[in-house]
Each structure stands twice: as structure tokens, then as C-alpha cells.
């Protein structure tokens, strides 16, 4: 048999340069997200002097806005038509970039002309900027994720793109923490070691630097990434010619005669795997984001470390994640998606167990390394699982990513609000560093000091155990095999041992024919 040649919608190679330009497309979001999750609470609580509850409510406004925007953006992104040589995903990416760049600097800046106003008035001032920022963030995130199935047809290439994307996410976080360390740790205009309103200028400068770097990389993404322009597809697609694809082991699979129906959002809601993958993604984001949100407060309030450590400890976490991301493709190929996810969760659980030890001091660096490796592993793997779930149903890929992000944002917002409400000093009359608390102490009571240790242990740890339970329900069924209108598909697998004819299943809508 002669060597088959790629045709139709078969295997698509992607030049290394375009893999790079795709990978940097989320840098602006990542830089802003790093500041949002790591410093929003500590900034509004200790610099702006909001109460614990009010700071948590502002973050909740952002998370709910993002949660509501993501399904809308995903749905509209799938419906948007390409125009003027610009793909539908890049159109939404550009819209999101503009919104983020125009709104984010106002969030980490003192209220213009109203910094002495009551807290409720300042809350009203900040809220619209938070909503605009979260809409732009959602637009950029969903369009960038939805490009992965469009650019990569093979599972191994999708894992690689996710790994490259996460590597730049880590680099963005490293940049934020390194700059924060320079601004907070090396400045000597005062001798104070705790965060206070005097540090407002440092956070403002950090926000402007993040926006400038992010816009540069967004420009590289738009100039270097060529989105495949897809015409509006007919309701069914039949292809009689062979289609060349790669499986996870990079073996050629020649598929013959495919009849495929579109997967609408209603079809996705009938898929059990859709909810399983959504739960895994939600747990992943809760583990990563909640540890990122409360690590600075754990360092300053529980361990009583200098304010410079709120930059250096997260820096170690993300450097560990960055280094481990290079092994993701090989590990996924060696042990599979599910085992890789299991190993990542175990790293997070070990880190939580380590932080339960009282007064660990600088041993927190070891826990930070485990958090970085575990967080990187589960995040890259869960995104790869989402791409596997979508498969060749690219017409609704953005909706799937939007739905996943909806669970992520809403659950994170609710979790932060609950944690802030349960804080022993949540009432503004008993705020840390305010009467009747001792102003010479960084925390006002023993319960306040140990609270963030409990948060860092029980929240990521409990969510990790939940993720393992969800993973256990997915062991016996490959990801991407859908039940809504299953269709059988004949294929020829070509390997070193010759050609083996196999019978595979592809998922189509309920009116598909076998």
C-alpha cells in the first residue's frame, strides 16, 4: 500500500514559530490574572483599607461577571463570522485585549479624587472597572483556548500547545512576582516591613508595567498567528476521501468516509463527560487559584514573614511549575491523561499536608515547589482533557471552554466570599490594624493568625480529594467518546507491525446515521 497523503481536514502540522506566537497570546491575561488573584485581596484590605468582607465582595463581583460573560463569549465566538482576513477567534481576542488594557490600571490605583470617601463609595467606583476587565479577560481567554482545536488536529500537538501556553503563563507570573519583589522588597524609602497605604504607588506601577508587557506580546500573537478561516459548514459533512490523523502515540490513522453532524450546545448538555470534565476543570482552578489568592495572607499573617516574601514564595511556585511543564507532553504520553492528573493532585495534597505543620518558617519554600509542580500538572492536563472532549467538533469549541470557565469563575468567587465572610476579623469594627486591634501587630488575635493556614490546607486539599473522586468515575471510558448519536467509523491504523483494521466510535448529534 502506498503511503497516504494528508488531505481534507486531516493532520495539520504547525510550524514552531507559530506555536510560539500562539503561546504568547495569553500573556496579557496571565499578567493581569497574577495580580488579580495574588494581590487583589491583600491590596484592598491592607492598602485601600477595605474590610475583609468588602474586599472579598469586590473579588466576587469580578468572578461572577467573568462567569456570566464566558458562556456568552463562547456562544457568540462560535457564531461570529470571519471577516477581512481575520478569524472569529482573533476578533474576540482583540476585543478582550482592548477592554483589559483600558480597565485594569484603574483597579490597582487609588480612587481618583475619592480616595478619602467612604468604603461603599469607593466600592461603587471600582466595580465598573472590574466588570469591564472581567469581560475583556473572558473574551481573550475563551478565544485563545478555542484556537487550540482549530490549530492542532492531533492529541499530542494539543498537549504541546497547552504546555507552551502554560509555560508562558508561568513566565507571566514569574515576571509579576519578580517585579513586585523589586518594587516591594528593594525599595528603601521607608523602614516599614508590613503592607500599608504607603505601598499604593508600588502596586500602581506594577499594574502599568504588566499592561505594557502584555500589550507587546498581544501584538506578537496577532501578527504571527494565522487562524484557519473556516467557511460556514453545512449541517452534515460527508468526506469520502481518506483522512490522515495522529493518535496519542503519533501513529498514523487513516479514517474513511466520515459523516458528521454539528454538536450544538444542547447536545453538549446531554453528555455525561461534559459535566465530568467541567468538574475536574473547576477543581483544578480552585486548587490553583485559591492557593494563589491566600498564599500572601498566609505568609504575612500566619508565618509573620516580611512583605517581600509575598513575591519570592509565589515566584518559587511558578518557577517550579514552569520547569515541570516541559515534561507534560512526555508524561502524558507515557502514563496517559488520567494518571498524570492523579500525580498532580497528589503533589498538591502533599503540599497541603506540609503547610499543616505549625510555624514551618522557610520550609514553606518546599511546599511552594510542590504546589507549583502539582498546579502546573493538573492545569495542563485538565485543559488537554477539554480539548480531547471537543475533538473534531470545532464548531462549538468556544462554548465548551466558556462553560468550563463558568464553573471555574463562579466557584472561585463563591469560595473567596465564603472564606472572607468566615474570617474571625471579618467585621469592619474588628479589622486587623484597626481599633480595637493593636496597631503594632500584623494580626489582632490568635484565631486570625491561624485562619489562613487552615484555608491553605483545607480548601486546596479538600478540592483535591473531590477531584480524585470525579476522576475515579472516568477511568473506564476514554475522553471524547460521546453518547449523543454514536456513529461507527472504520479506520486503518498504520504502525510498525503493519496495518490493523479497527472500529472506532465518533460522537455526533442525535440524528446522525450509522
N, C-alpha and C positions, 0 to 999 in steps of 0.2 A: 504494500500500500504506500503510495507516495505521501510525503509529508504535507499535512493540511496547511493551508494558508489562512491567516486571520481574515475574517470578513464580517460584515454586518455590525452587530452590537457585541462582538466578541471581545477577546482580550485586548486591552488598551495599555500600551506602555506609556510611562510618564517620565520625561527627561528629569534628571536630577536637579537641574536648575529650577524647574517648575515645582518640584517637590519643596525646594527651599522657599520659593516665593509664596507658595500656598501656606507653608508652615508659619511664616511671619505675619499672616493676615489677621491673627487674633491678638497680636501683641498689645494694641491699644486697650482692648478689653481686659487683657490679663494684667496690665499695669494698673488700671483703674480698679479692677476687682481685688488686687492685692491690697491696695489702700482701703478699699471699702470693707473687706472682711477683717483685715488685721487691725485697722486703726480707727474705724468709724466710732465704735463704742467708747474706746479709750479717749478719743479726741473730744467727742461731745460731752463725755462725763467729766473729764479732768481738765480740759482746756476751755470749752464753752461753758462748763459747769451746769449741764443738764443733769437731772436726776437719773438714776439707773433706769427707771421705768420709761421716762420720756426719751432717753437715748435709744432704748430698745424699741419704742414705738416708731421712731423715725426710721430705724432699720426695717421694721415690719412694713411700713409704708412702701419702702423700696422693693422689698421682696414680694409683696402682694402685687404691686404694679408690674413687676417682671413676670410673675406667674400668670397674670391676666393677659399680658402682651404676647407671651411666647406662642400659645396656640393660634392667636390671631395672625401673628407674623408668619408662622409656619404655613397656615392655610392660605394666606394671601401670597406668600412667596411661591407656593406651588401653582397658583393661578396666574401669576404675573407673566406677561409675555416678554420675550427678549426684544430689544429694540436698539437700533443704531449700532449694531455690532456688540452690544453689551448684554451679557446674560442676566437672567432673572435673579440669580443668587447675588451677583456682584452689584446689581441695582440696590437691593436691600442692604447689602453690606455698606455701600456708600451712604445711604440714608442714616444708618446707625452710627457710622463714624462721625458724621456732622453733628448729630444730636449729642453724642458723648462728649465731643470736643468742646461744644458750646455750653454745656451744663455742669460738667464735673468740677471745674475750678471753683465754682461758687459754693460747692458743698464743703470743701476744706478751706474755706475762707470765712473770717468773722463776718457776721451780718453787716452789710454795708449800710451805714447811717443808723443802724438799730442794734448795735452790739450791747447797749445798756438797757434794752427793752426787756419786758417780762419774758419768761421762757416760752409761754404759749405763743406770743407774737413772733418770736424768732423761729419757733417750730413751723408756723404758717409760712414764714419767709423761705425756709429751706425745703419744705415739702414739694413745691412745684419743680424745683431743680432736680430733686431726687426722682420724681416721676419721669421727667424728660430723659434723664440719664439712664434709667432702667429700660425705657422704651428703646433707646438707641442701643443699649447693651444687648437687649434681646434680639434686635434686628441683626446686629453684627454676628452674634453667637450662632443663631439658627441658620443664617445664610452660609456661614463658614462651615458649620458641621454638615449641612446638606450638600455641600460641594464634594464631600468625600466619596459617596457612591457615584456621583457624576464623573469624577476624575479617575476612580480606580474600580476596575471590574473584578480583580482577584482579591480574595480574602487576605492574602499575605501583604499586598500593597496597601490595603486599607489599614491593616495594623501598623504598617510603616508610617503612613500619613498621620495616624493618630499619635504614634510615638514622636514623630517630628513636631507635630503640633504641641504635644505636651512638653517636649524639650524646650520649646520657645516659651511656653507658659512658665516653666521653671526659671528660665533665664529672665523673664519679666519680673518674677517675684524676687529673684536674686538682685536684680538691678534696684528695685524699690527698697529692699532691706539694706543694701549697701549704701545707697544714697541717704536713707534715713539714719544709718549709723554715722555717716559723715556729718549730717546736719544736727543730730541729737547728741552723739557721743563725743565729737571732737570740738564742738563749739565751747568756748570758754568765756563768753561774755558774762556769765554768772556762775555761781558755785552750786546751784540747786541740782539735786540728783533725781528728784521726782518730777513727773509731768505736771505742768501748771499752765495757766493762761499765758505765761511768758513764752511758751513754745508755739504759739499760734503762727508766727512767721515761718517757722521751720516746716510745719505741715502745709502751709500755703505754697511755699517754694517747692516742696516735694510734689504737690499736685501739678504745678505748672511744668516741672521737668518731665513728669510722667506723660503728660499730654503731648509735649513736644517730641519725645522719643516715639510715642505711639503713632503719631501722625506720619513720621518718617517711614516707619515700617508699613503703615497702611498704604502709602504711596507706592512702595516697592511691590506690595501684593497686587494692587490694581494694574500696575504696569507689566508685571511679569506673569500673572496667572491668566491663562486663557480658558474661559469656561466653555465647555461644549454647548453649542447652541442647538437646542432640540426643538424641532417643529412640533406643533400640536399633534399628539398621537390620536389615531383612531381608537375607538373603544376597544377593539381587539386587534392584536398584532399576530400575524402568522408569518413565520420565516421557514422556508423550505431548505435554505442552504445550511451547511454545517456552521456551527458557531464554536469558536475556539475559546476556551477559558482555562484558568488555572484553579486547582483546588488548594487547600492549605499546605499541601506538601509540594506545591509547584509542579504537579503532574498535569499534563495536558488532558483536558476532557473535551471531546468533540460531541456537541449536542446536536440532535437532529429534530427538525420540524417542531417548532415551539408555537403553541397557540396560547396567548396570554391576555388576560383581562386586567384592566386597571384595578388597583386597590384603593377604594375611596376611604374617607375617614370612618364611615360606618362599618366598613369591612374590618378595619383595624380594631374597632371596639369589640368585635366578636372573637378576637384572637386571645387565647389564654396567655400565650407567650408575650403578647404586648404588655400585659399587666405584670408578668413576672420580671421582664427586663426593666420596666418602669420602676418597680420596687427596688431592684438591685441598683439602678442608677440613683434613685432617691437616697438609699442607704449610703452609697458611695459619697455623694455630695454632702450628706450630713456628717459623715466621718471626717472628711477633709475640711469642710467649711467651719464646722463647729470648733474643731481643734485650732483652726487658724484664727477664728474670732476671739477665742478665750485664752489663747496662749499668752498674749501680752499682759492680760489681767492676772493670769496665774503667776507670771514671772514677777510682776510688781507687787501684787497684794498678798500672795501666798508665800513665795520664796523671798520676798523683800530684796530683789536684785535691783541694781542700778538701771535707770531708764534706757541706757544703751543696749541692754540685753533684749529689749523688745525688737531690736533689729538683728542682732547677731544670732539668737537662737532660731528664729524663723529662717534666717539665711542658711544655717546648717541644715534645717529641714528640707529646704528646696534644693540645695546642692546635692543632698543625698538622693532626692527624687530625680534630679536631673541625671545623675550618673546611672541610676538604676533603669531609667527609661531607655538607655541604649540596648539593654538586654531584653526588652519586652518582646521584640519580634522572635528572637531565638527561643525564649522561654515559652511563648505561646505556641510555637511550632513543635517544641519538644513535649510539652505536657498538656497542651490544649487550653482553651479559654477558661474553662471552669476551674481546673486545678490551679491555674495562675491566679485567678481571683481569690481562691481559698488561701493561697500562700500570702497574698497581700493583706487579707483580713487578719491572718494570724500575726503578722508584723504589727498591725495596729493594736491588737489585743495585748501583745507583749509590752508595747509602749505604755498602754493604759495601766497595766499591772505595775510597771516600773514607777510611774508617777504616783501611785498609791502609797509608796514608801514616804513617810514623813520627812520633811526637811532634806530632800535629796541634793539640794545645792546645785553645784555644777555638774552633777550626774545627769541633770536634765538634758545635757548635750547628747547623751546616749539615747534617751527616749526620743529626742528630736530626730536623730538619724533613723530610728525605727519608724517613726511617723512619716518621714519623708519617703522611705522605701515603700512602706505599705500604701500610703496615699497615692503615690505615683503608679503603683501596680494596679490597684483597684480602679483608678480613674481611666487609665489607658485601656484596660481590659473591658470595662463596662461600656466605653464608647465603641470599642470594636464589636462587642455583642450587639449594640444598637445598629451598627452598620450591617452586621450579619442578618439581623431581623428584617431590615429593609430589603436586602438582597437586590434584585433587579427591579423592584417596584419604586423606581426613582420618581415617578410622578407624584408620590405622596411622601417623599422622604422628609421634607421640611416639617410636615405635620407631625410625623413621628418624633423628630427631635424636639419640636415645640411641646408636645405632650410630655416627653421625658423631663424637659426643663421646667414645665409647670409643676410637676411633683417636687422637683428639687427646690425651686424658689419658695413655694408655699410652705413646705415642710421646714425649711431653714428659718423662714420668717416666724412661723409659729413657735419653733423651738427656742429661738432667741428671745421672743416676747415672754414665753413661759419662764425661762431661766432668769430674765431680768425682773420679772414680777415676784418670783420666789426669793430674790436676794434678801438677806437679812436686813440690809440697809436700803431697801427699795423706796421707802418714803422720803420725800424731799426734805423733811424736817430732821431726818437722821442720816442724811447723806454723809459719805466719807468726806473728811476735810471740811465739814461744815458743822455749825453748832447743832446739837450739843456734843459733837465729837471733838476729840483732842486734835487740834490743828497741827501738832508736832508729829503725829503718827500718820503713816501712809494708809492705815486702815483703822477703823474705830472699834472693832471688837474681835474676839477670837472666832466667832461664827463667820464674820465677814472674811477673815483671813483664810479660813479653811474652805470656804464656799467654792472658790474657783478650782481648787484641787478636786473636789467632788464632781464638778462639772466636767473637767478634763478627763476624769476616769470613767464616770458612769454614762455620759452621753455618747462619746465615740465607741466605748466598749459595748454598751447595750445595743447600739445600732449595728455594730459589727456582728453580734450574735444573731440579730434579726436577719442580716444579710446571709449568714450561713444557713439559716432555716429556709429562706427563699431559694438559695442555691440548691439545697437538697431536693426541692421539688422539680428541678430542671435537669437532673442527672441523666435520665434515660431518654431524653428527646433532644436531637440536635437543634440548635438555634437557627431559625429561618424556615423550618418546615411548618407551614401554616395549615390550618384545618379548614379554612373557609374556601370551599371549592377546590379540593385537591385534584391535581392533574398528574397523570403519569407521563414520564418523558424518557425516551430511550436515548442512551448515550454510549459512546465508545471511549473507554479510558485507555490512554496510551502510556505505558510505563516501560521500564527496562525488561520486564518479563513478557512483553508482548501486549496485545490488545485484549482487553477483557470487556465484554458487553455487560453493562449494568443497567438496572432500572432505578431511576431516581424520581423523586417527587418534587414538584414545584407548586407553590401556593398561588392560586388565582381567586378571583371573586366567585361568588356562589353560582353564577350562571356559566362557568367555564365548562367546556366539554372535554371528556377523555378521548 
